[in-house]
Amino acid sequence: MPIGIKRNFLPISIICLVCSSTLGLKINAAVTNGADIYCFMRNGGNSHEPSWEAAYQFIKNKKQGLFKTSPKQAASFIVEEVVQDPTKYEDCINYLGDLYTGDSSSIGSSSDKELENEVNTLNENTEKSPKGKYIDRYDY
C-alpha cells in the first residue's frame, strides 16, 4: 500500500504545484485596471466614447464568470480606483463626470465666470415649495 500512495501522491502534487504557480502569475499580472486605460486615453487626447469603450471592454474581459459587468458597475469601478489613489489619477479627476453623463468635456472648457453665471441662473429658476404644498421633486 505505501507504494500505491506514493504513485498517487506524485501526480496530485504536480497538479497542485502547477495550479498554484499559474494563480500567482495571474495575480501579479493584473496591474492594469480600467481607470488606467480610461485616463491614459483621455489624457492622450481621445474623447469620452473611445476611451470608455476601451476601458469597459477591458473590465468586461477581466471579470470571468456567467454574469458580465454592466456599464454602471464599470463606471463605478473606475471612480473607485480614481478615488482610492487620487495622486496617481490627478489628471483624470476632471473626466469622471463624463462616465455618468456620456458627454465629452475637456479640462478647460469653461471659465469660472461662466460657471458662476450658470449657477446664478439655476438658483433664480428654482422655486421654493410653500409649507403644506406637495411638489414632486422628481417631476421633470
Backbone torsions as a table, in degrees:
resi	resn	phi	psi	omega
1	MET	NA	-38.2	-179.7
2	PRO	-60.6	-31.6	179.6
3	ILE	-70.1	-37.8	178.5
4	GLY	-65.3	-38.1	178.3
5	ILE	-66.4	-41.1	179.9
6	LYS	-64.9	-37.4	179.0
7	ARG	-66.7	-38.7	179.7
8	ASN	-76.8	-30.1	-177.3
9	PHE	-71.4	-35.3	-177.5
10	LEU	-62.5	-50.9	179.1
11	PRO	-64.4	-36.7	179.4
12	ILE	-65.5	-41.7	-179.6
13	SER	-67.9	-35.8	177.7
14	ILE	-66.0	-42.4	178.8
15	ILE	-62.6	-44.1	179.2
16	CYS	-63.3	-40.3	179.9
17	LEU	-64.7	-43.8	179.8
18	VAL	-66.1	-43.9	-179.5
19	CYS	-64.4	-42.0	-178.4
20	SER	-68.2	-34.6	179.5
21	SER	-72.1	-36.6	178.8
22	THR	-71.5	-34.7	176.7
23	LEU	-66.1	-39.1	177.6
24	GLY	-63.7	-38.6	178.3
25	LEU	-68.6	-37.1	-179.2
26	LYS	-66.7	-38.8	179.6
27	ILE	-67.4	-42.5	-179.1
28	ASN	-72.2	-25.5	-177.9
29	ALA	-79.4	-17.1	-175.8
30	ALA	-85.9	59.6	-179.7
31	VAL	-89.1	-36.3	-179.4
32	THR	-79.0	142.6	176.7
33	ASN	-132.6	178.4	-176.9
34	GLY	-63.1	-34.3	179.8
35	ALA	-67.0	-36.6	177.4
36	ASP	-60.2	-46.0	-177.4
37	ILE	-67.6	-47.3	-178.2
38	TYR	-61.3	-48.1	-177.0
39	CYS	-68.3	-39.0	179.1
40	PHE	-61.9	-43.2	-178.6
41	MET	-70.8	-39.6	179.3
42	ARG	-66.6	-41.4	178.5
43	ASN	-69.2	-21.7	177.0
44	GLY	-79.9	-4.1	176.4
45	GLY	106.4	0.1	178.6
46	ASN	-76.3	154.7	176.6
47	SER	-79.5	-178.4	-176.3
48	HIS	-64.0	-44.0	-169.9
49	GLU	-60.6	-53.9	179.6
50	PRO	-67.7	-32.8	178.2
51	SER	-65.6	-43.3	-179.8
52	TRP	-66.0	-43.4	-179.8
53	GLU	-60.2	-42.8	-179.6
54	ALA	-66.5	-44.4	-179.3
55	ALA	-67.1	-42.0	-179.2
56	TYR	-65.5	-41.3	178.1
57	GLN	-63.1	-40.2	178.2
58	PHE	-63.7	-43.9	-179.2
59	ILE	-65.4	-40.6	178.5
60	LYS	-63.6	-42.7	-178.7
61	ASN	-72.3	-27.9	-178.3
62	LYS	-70.6	-37.1	-177.6
63	LYS	-87.6	117.6	178.8
64	GLN	-92.4	152.3	176.0
65	GLY	139.7	-177.3	-177.3
66	LEU	-73.5	-40.7	-176.9
67	PHE	-99.3	134.3	178.9
68	LYS	-92.4	163.6	-178.7
69	THR	-78.3	135.1	177.4
70	SER	-79.7	161.5	178.6
71	PRO	-60.4	-36.5	178.3
72	LYS	-66.4	-38.8	177.3
73	GLN	-65.5	-41.8	179.9
74	ALA	-63.9	-40.5	177.6
75	ALA	-63.5	-39.8	179.1
76	SER	-69.1	-32.7	175.1
77	PHE	-61.6	-44.2	-179.4
78	ILE	-64.6	-43.8	179.4
79	VAL	-63.1	-42.4	178.9
80	GLU	-61.0	-41.9	-179.7
81	GLU	-65.6	-38.8	179.2
82	VAL	-69.2	-40.7	-179.4
83	VAL	-68.8	-35.2	179.7
84	GLN	-68.3	-29.3	-179.3
85	ASP	-135.5	73.1	-175.6
86	PRO	-67.8	-25.4	178.7
87	THR	-71.1	-35.2	179.0
88	LYS	-69.6	-35.1	-175.1
89	TYR	-112.4	33.8	-175.8
90	GLU	-63.2	-29.2	178.4
91	ASP	-79.4	-14.7	-173.8
92	CYS	-96.3	-13.0	-174.9
93	ILE	-60.0	-34.0	-179.0
94	ASN	-67.0	-19.4	-176.5
95	TYR	-95.3	-3.9	-173.7
96	LEU	-63.8	-33.7	179.2
97	GLY	-63.3	-28.9	180.0
98	ASP	-66.4	-22.7	179.4
99	LEU	-65.4	-29.4	-177.2
100	TYR	-101.5	-25.7	179.1
101	THR	-93.1	-29.5	-178.6
102	GLY	85.4	-5.8	178.2
103	ASP	-86.6	147.5	179.2
104	SER	-95.1	129.9	178.3
105	SER	-130.2	152.0	176.0
106	SER	-102.9	169.3	-174.9
107	ILE	-65.6	-46.0	-176.2
108	GLY	-103.3	42.5	-173.1
109	SER	-74.6	-30.5	-179.7
110	SER	-140.9	150.2	-178.7
111	SER	-88.2	171.8	-179.4
112	ASP	-64.7	-36.9	-179.5
113	LYS	-65.5	-38.3	177.9
114	GLU	-64.6	-40.4	178.3
115	LEU	-65.7	-40.3	178.1
116	GLU	-63.7	-42.4	178.3
117	ASN	-62.7	-39.4	179.2
118	GLU	-64.9	-42.3	179.3
119	VAL	-66.8	-41.0	179.6
120	ASN	-63.4	-42.1	179.0
121	THR	-67.0	-35.0	177.1
122	LEU	-67.9	-38.6	178.3
123	ASN	-66.3	-36.1	178.8
124	GLU	-69.5	-32.6	-175.9
125	ASN	-81.0	-18.8	-177.6
126	THR	-74.9	138.9	178.6
127	GLU	-101.6	138.7	176.3
128	LYS	-89.5	136.1	-178.5
129	SER	-83.6	130.1	176.8
130	PRO	-71.1	156.0	-179.4
131	LYS	-64.1	138.2	177.0
132	GLY	88.3	-13.5	179.9
133	LYS	-100.8	131.0	-178.6
134	TYR	-90.9	124.8	174.3
135	ILE	-123.3	125.5	-179.7
136	ASP	-75.7	112.3	-176.5
137	ARG	-70.9	-18.5	-179.0
138	TYR	-97.7	8.9	178.6
139	ASP	-86.0	104.6	-177.2
140	TYR	-93.7	NA	NA
